[in-house]
Amino acid sequence: MGKVQDVMNRDKQYFAKAGRIPYYPLVIEEAHGSTLIDVEGKKYIDLLSSASSQNVGHTPKKVVEAIQRQASKMVHYTPAYMHHEPLTKLSEKLCKLSPGNFEKQVLFGLTGSDACDGMIKFARGYTGRPYIISFENAYHGSTYGSITASTISLNMRRKIGPLLPGFYHIPYPDNYRGMYKENEPKTVEGYLAPLKEMFEKYVPPEEVACIMIETFQGDGGLLEPVPGYFEALSDLCKEHGILIALDDIQQGFGRTGKFSSIEHFNIEADLIAYGKSIAGGMPMSAIVGRKEIMEALDAPAHLFTTGANPVCCEAALATIEILEEEQLIQETERKGEIAKKRMKEWATRFDCVGDVRGKGLSIGIDIVSDKSSKTKDSEAALKICNRCFDRGVVIIAIAGSVLRFQPPLVITDEELNTALNILEETIEELERGQLNNYKVEGQGW
């Protein structure tokens, strides 16, 4: 028995199945930059970035040294009662970097899920209103508040109800497919219609605290909105005094070629949740919001014993330094244009590539069985993933049929070109019928 199989057998015995979505038999021993190395020494180009939590790459020198330096001084003392300077420095930095022409304050947690829960708390606390609206197909996390706002998988809801009261959901303004399995997108007004009808018939708009948004819907398929939708939604929210709460956990920290994904739109968010890449892969989340909103609740409404851990704070400060000093956000925009230009050619050459969409290095490649009907082909997408894995490239499929292209932002041009070559050759193999024997049972969402 090889080491990979041995680890996986023990894993299966002791690690509960609810904690992992299965893809490959990959047991990672080391990771550096955009390279993964398994326990048997095989190398892979990482196009997943640990679910977009490694934007500045694996084990970047500056982050590792910051972690080691702080850990040698103090691993943790809870900010629930005391102070430490790394928290103060990071708080100031995040408030200055986050978009919005207003005074801001920040609170920290451990994962993006609790940040989304926190936005729900503060939106209700500030407005005095009970209702929360989020989008269909959204993924906001696994705690009770964030899972109630999520509508992407029945397995996130089976057997655990009732969920939180006061939540409603509206269609995401998909710029590729339409609502309710239609295959053409709606206009801005067409996508706003369900919300406006909701306001007219059964949800008083003056009782809505916030609308939670993903500007580019991540695990829902890396979807782009129809142009003008979020600006129109923002106007509607202002009309009714409704806050906009942005989940930037996956798309923030440079992923889309901007520090925050909302900078692609002519709107402001009242609350922003960060997570994943905020601390170079260390467990941390943050809520940055308007000062008056963040002052609406008193302690201990949103605090965590191990939140704002000083090691994580220093890792986050080092992460931001890398983004700034290496001009990584501008580089992400450049590399994203290279990748997307190449992929757009695939959409014209290959019958199975229905759509290519995204910003920066957050790109979705929608694999279909028929371009005219835009029918998702989840089996073909997983075959592409499995073949790429065999050839040393890690990529997964989400939303049934969408290849999730989110490499570390530090990926080199050479690595990027190699990965694109392998992806292209694999799609060619699929179209020639050479991947017909690849098994895909029990994989993916």
CORGISUL-V608498 format. One record per pair of residues at least 6 apart in sequence whose C-alpha atoms are under 6 Angstrom apart, sorted by the first residue. I is the first residue (numbers start at 0). GAP is how many residues later the second one is. D is the distance in Angstrom with one decimal. If there is no record, write none. Layout:
i:I gap:GAP d:D
i:I gap:GAP d:D
//
This chain:
i:3 gap:23 d:6.0
i:21 gap:421 d:5.3
i:21 gap:422 d:6.0
i:22 gap:420 d:5.2
i:22 gap:421 d:6.0
i:26 gap:11 d:5.4
i:27 gap:9 d:5.8
i:27 gap:10 d:4.2
i:27 gap:11 d:6.0
i:28 gap:8 d:5.8
i:28 gap:9 d:4.9
i:28 gap:10 d:4.9
i:29 gap:7 d:5.1
i:30 gap:6 d:6.0
i:30 gap:27 d:5.4
i:31 gap:26 d:4.5
i:31 gap:27 d:5.4
i:32 gap:24 d:4.4
i:32 gap:25 d:4.6
i:33 gap:11 d:5.9
i:33 gap:12 d:5.4
i:33 gap:23 d:5.9
i:33 gap:374 d:5.8
i:33 gap:377 d:5.5
i:34 gap:9 d:5.6
i:34 gap:10 d:4.9
i:34 gap:11 d:5.8
i:35 gap:7 d:5.6
i:35 gap:8 d:5.0
i:36 gap:6 d:4.5
i:43 gap:348 d:4.3
i:43 gap:349 d:5.1
i:44 gap:348 d:4.8
i:45 gap:348 d:5.1
i:45 gap:361 d:5.9
i:46 gap:347 d:5.6
i:46 gap:348 d:5.2
i:46 gap:358 d:5.6
i:46 gap:359 d:5.2
i:46 gap:360 d:3.9
i:47 gap:347 d:5.7
i:47 gap:358 d:5.1
i:47 gap:359 d:5.4
i:48 gap:358 d:5.3
i:48 gap:359 d:5.3
i:52 gap:223 d:4.1
i:52 gap:224 d:4.0
i:52 gap:228 d:5.3
i:53 gap:223 d:5.4
i:53 gap:226 d:5.6
i:53 gap:227 d:5.6
i:53 gap:354 d:5.9
i:54 gap:222 d:5.7
i:54 gap:353 d:4.7
i:54 gap:354 d:5.2
i:55 gap:353 d:5.8
i:55 gap:354 d:5.9
i:56 gap:351 d:5.0
i:56 gap:353 d:5.8
i:61 gap:256 d:6.0
i:62 gap:252 d:5.2
i:62 gap:255 d:5.2
i:65 gap:248 d:5.8
i:65 gap:249 d:5.8
i:66 gap:244 d:5.4
i:66 gap:248 d:5.9
i:69 gap:241 d:5.5
i:75 gap:233 d:5.6
i:77 gap:227 d:5.3
i:77 gap:228 d:5.9
i:85 gap:224 d:5.7
i:85 gap:227 d:5.6
i:85 gap:228 d:6.0
i:86 gap:226 d:5.9
i:94 gap:9 d:5.6
i:99 gap:168 d:5.7
i:102 gap:187 d:5.9
i:102 gap:188 d:5.5
i:103 gap:185 d:5.4
i:103 gap:186 d:4.6
i:103 gap:187 d:4.5
i:104 gap:183 d:5.8
i:104 gap:184 d:5.7
i:104 gap:186 d:5.2
i:105 gap:181 d:5.5
i:105 gap:182 d:4.5
i:106 gap:179 d:5.6
i:106 gap:180 d:5.4
i:107 gap:177 d:5.5
i:107 gap:178 d:4.3
i:107 gap:199 d:5.8
i:107 gap:200 d:5.4
i:108 gap:175 d:5.7
i:108 gap:176 d:4.8
i:108 gap:177 d:5.9
i:108 gap:198 d:4.7
i:109 gap:173 d:5.3
i:109 gap:174 d:4.2
i:109 gap:175 d:5.2
i:109 gap:197 d:5.8
i:110 gap:164 d:5.9
i:110 gap:173 d:5.3
i:110 gap:174 d:4.9
i:111 gap:163 d:4.7
i:111 gap:173 d:5.4
i:112 gap:28 d:4.3
i:112 gap:29 d:5.9
i:112 gap:30 d:5.8
i:112 gap:33 d:5.7
i:114 gap:158 d:5.6
i:114 gap:172 d:5.8
i:115 gap:30 d:5.7
i:116 gap:28 d:5.1
i:116 gap:29 d:5.6
i:122 gap:86 d:5.5
i:123 gap:6 d:6.0
i:123 gap:85 d:5.5
i:124 gap:171 d:5.9
i:125 gap:167 d:5.5
i:125 gap:170 d:5.1
i:126 gap:82 d:5.8
i:128 gap:78 d:4.9
i:128 gap:79 d:5.7
i:128 gap:80 d:4.9
i:130 gap:35 d:4.7
i:130 gap:36 d:5.9
i:130 gap:77 d:4.5
i:130 gap:78 d:5.6
i:131 gap:35 d:4.9
i:131 gap:77 d:5.9
i:131 gap:78 d:5.4
i:132 gap:34 d:5.8
i:132 gap:35 d:4.8
i:132 gap:36 d:5.5
i:132 gap:78 d:4.7
i:133 gap:15 d:5.9
i:133 gap:35 d:4.9
i:133 gap:77 d:5.6
i:133 gap:78 d:4.8
i:134 gap:34 d:5.0
i:134 gap:35 d:4.8
i:134 gap:36 d:5.6
i:134 gap:37 d:5.5
i:135 gap:15 d:5.4
i:135 gap:33 d:5.6
i:135 gap:34 d:5.6
i:135 gap:35 d:5.2
i:136 gap:14 d:4.9
i:136 gap:15 d:4.5
i:136 gap:83 d:5.3
i:137 gap:12 d:4.9
i:137 gap:13 d:5.3
i:137 gap:14 d:5.7
i:138 gap:11 d:4.7
i:139 gap:6 d:5.1
i:139 gap:10 d:5.4
i:140 gap:6 d:5.5
i:147 gap:15 d:5.9
i:172 gap:18 d:5.8
i:172 gap:52 d:4.9
i:172 gap:53 d:5.8
i:173 gap:51 d:5.1
i:174 gap:10 d:5.5
i:174 gap:49 d:5.8
i:174 gap:50 d:5.2
i:174 gap:51 d:4.7
i:175 gap:9 d:5.8
i:176 gap:6 d:4.6
i:176 gap:7 d:4.8
i:176 gap:8 d:4.9
i:177 gap:6 d:4.7
i:177 gap:7 d:3.9
i:177 gap:8 d:5.8
i:187 gap:41 d:5.2
i:198 gap:6 d:5.5
i:208 gap:33 d:5.5
i:209 gap:32 d:5.1
i:209 gap:33 d:4.3
i:209 gap:34 d:5.5
i:210 gap:33 d:5.3
i:211 gap:33 d:4.7
i:211 gap:34 d:5.8
i:212 gap:33 d:5.1
i:212 gap:34 d:6.0
i:213 gap:33 d:5.4
i:215 gap:7 d:5.4
i:215 gap:8 d:5.2
i:216 gap:6 d:5.0
i:219 gap:179 d:5.3
i:220 gap:177 d:5.9
i:220 gap:178 d:5.0
i:220 gap:181 d:5.8
i:221 gap:142 d:5.2
i:242 gap:27 d:6.0
i:243 gap:25 d:5.1
i:243 gap:26 d:5.4
i:244 gap:24 d:6.0
i:244 gap:25 d:6.0
i:244 gap:26 d:4.7
i:244 gap:27 d:5.9
i:245 gap:26 d:4.7
i:246 gap:26 d:5.0
i:247 gap:25 d:5.5
i:247 gap:26 d:5.4
i:248 gap:25 d:4.4
i:248 gap:26 d:4.6
i:248 gap:27 d:6.0
i:250 gap:10 d:5.9
i:251 gap:7 d:5.9
i:251 gap:8 d:4.7
i:251 gap:9 d:5.7
i:252 gap:6 d:4.8
i:253 gap:75 d:5.0
i:254 gap:106 d:5.9
i:255 gap:103 d:4.7
i:255 gap:104 d:4.1
i:255 gap:105 d:5.9
i:255 gap:106 d:5.8
i:256 gap:72 d:5.1
i:256 gap:75 d:5.3
i:256 gap:76 d:4.5
i:256 gap:103 d:4.6
i:269 gap:19 d:5.6
i:269 gap:20 d:5.8
i:270 gap:17 d:5.8
i:270 gap:18 d:4.2
i:271 gap:15 d:5.6
i:271 gap:16 d:5.2
i:272 gap:13 d:5.8
i:272 gap:14 d:4.6
i:273 gap:11 d:5.5
i:273 gap:12 d:5.1
i:274 gap:10 d:4.2
i:277 gap:38 d:5.6
i:278 gap:33 d:5.9
i:278 gap:36 d:5.0
i:278 gap:37 d:3.8
i:279 gap:39 d:5.8
i:281 gap:30 d:5.9
i:331 gap:28 d:5.4
i:331 gap:77 d:5.8
i:332 gap:27 d:4.6
i:335 gap:24 d:4.3
i:335 gap:25 d:4.8
i:346 gap:6 d:4.9
i:351 gap:15 d:5.3
i:351 gap:16 d:5.0
i:351 gap:17 d:5.9
i:352 gap:13 d:5.9
i:352 gap:14 d:4.9
i:353 gap:12 d:5.5
i:353 gap:13 d:5.8
i:353 gap:14 d:5.6
i:353 gap:17 d:5.5
i:354 gap:10 d:5.9
i:354 gap:11 d:5.1
i:355 gap:8 d:5.7
i:355 gap:9 d:4.7
i:356 gap:6 d:5.6
i:356 gap:7 d:5.4
i:360 gap:45 d:5.5
i:361 gap:44 d:5.0
i:362 gap:42 d:5.1
i:363 gap:38 d:5.8
i:363 gap:39 d:5.6
i:363 gap:40 d:5.3
i:364 gap:37 d:5.3
i:364 gap:38 d:5.0
i:365 gap:35 d:5.8
i:365 gap:36 d:4.4
i:366 gap:10 d:5.8
i:366 gap:14 d:5.9
i:366 gap:34 d:5.3
i:366 gap:35 d:6.0
i:367 gap:6 d:5.9
i:367 gap:7 d:5.3
i:367 gap:8 d:4.5
i:367 gap:9 d:4.7
i:368 gap:6 d:5.6
i:368 gap:8 d:5.3
i:375 gap:25 d:5.5
i:376 gap:24 d:5.4
i:377 gap:22 d:4.8
i:377 gap:23 d:4.3
i:380 gap:20 d:5.4
i:382 gap:55 d:5.9
i:384 gap:10 d:5.7
i:384 gap:11 d:5.8
i:395 gap:7 d:5.9
i:395 gap:8 d:5.8
i:396 gap:6 d:4.4
i:396 gap:7 d:5.8
//
